Amino acid sequence: MVADRKNDVLFNMESRVAPLGIIALQSANELGSKINNYLIDWAKKGGYEYDTFLIENQCPRFASGDSKGLIKSTVRGYDIYIIVDVGNYNCKYSMFGEDSCMSPDDHYQDLKRIIQAMSGKAYRINVIMPLLYGGRQHRRSYRESLDCAVALQELQAMGVSNIITFDAHDPRVDNAIPLMGFDNVMPTYQVLKTMFREIKDIDIHSDKFMIISPDEGALNRNMYYASVLGVDLGMFYKRRDYSRIINGRNPIVAHEYLGDSVEGKDVFIADDMIASGDSMLDIAYALKKKNAKRIFCYATYGLFTHGLEKFDKAYNDGYIDAVFGTNLTYRKDELLNREWFKEVDVSKYIAYFIASLNHDVSISSVLDPHEKIDTLLKKYNMR
């Protein structure tokens, strides 16, 4: 990656478009701290001493639940990167004497409060929102709201120049803001690097390994994995009952498999998120019935909204061998302590992105990791 070269522009703090400032909201404190550490280290390698790039901020609440945004140092002339995790339900606030978990709506409002607190004094405002607010409501089927599109337009009206998200549920939502910077980043290299490190005996030759898309919506991300690894691709088709609506969606009747035989092969399944996890587990059970060898699941966002017990049982019964997930959203300590869960750290990747944008250099090498993946495969003798 470009930031590893000593003479790279990312080490030259004089060539930046403006002084760099990072505002990590309460929801993203852990991720923001890791990103900050990388940037400080790179600055030191370039001969510049910085204690921190983080700008202290706060969104205190009144007893009634009302809130305000507060920035505790100047941002005048700064190139600001605001990091927010709208999925962090571990953040709580007191309202009428009772603790309430912050919802995605609460986090999004705090983001707008911090933008307001800057009073238009920043040189540029960039929002890093890995889990895109309202991203699952990406299209209108009936008389429905379009939360994500409206939120993006609202941020544009507030002066945001760029939005960086990861593995958007439907990246076509950027059509709502065609004149604004919108980058949908895929941490493919980081996932493969973690998988090769954690699964020592994995063999990705085409006769021993396959990529499986859990549905047609996840086909593009799985096609990329299959292409860079040079292996076969299969997919499942979700057959739904369109005569009923349960919990806001048409229930899945069956998963129909389309593809070559998986017998005796390790299988890798990639999706954007695991919510309840029912679909991922149904696919794992179906693949085991087809005599798949080992099953590795990946979701950029491991939400596990219905708990971990189902995955514990599937792991103990031999249906899944590992679940990979990133640190782009909140993870419970119970999840991090599970033997079957393998965390993919994306903080360094985000730091590269910030450094590139701050120096107004091309991000094509950051977005397209094909060369790094090829080097990774050669390192593990998998080419």
Secondary structure, DSSP 8 states (H G I E B T S, - for coil): -GGGSTTSGGG-GGGSSS-EEEEE-GGGHHHHHHHHHHHHHHHHHTT---S--B--EE--B-TTS-B--EE-S--TT-EEEEE--TT-TT-EEEETTEEEE--HHHHHHHHHHHHHHTTT-SSEEEEE-SS-TTTT--S-SSS---HHHHHHHHHHHTTEEEEEEES-S-GGGGGG-TTSEEEEE--HHHHHHHHHHH-TT---STTTEEEEESSGGGHHHHHHHHHHHT-EEEEEEEEE-TT--BTTB--EEEEEEESS--TT-EEEEEEEEESS-HHHHHHHHHHHHTT-S-EEEEEEEE--TT-SHHHHHHHHTTS-SEEEEESSS---HHHHT-TTEEEE--HHHHHHHHHHHHTT---HHHH--HHHHHHHHHHTT--
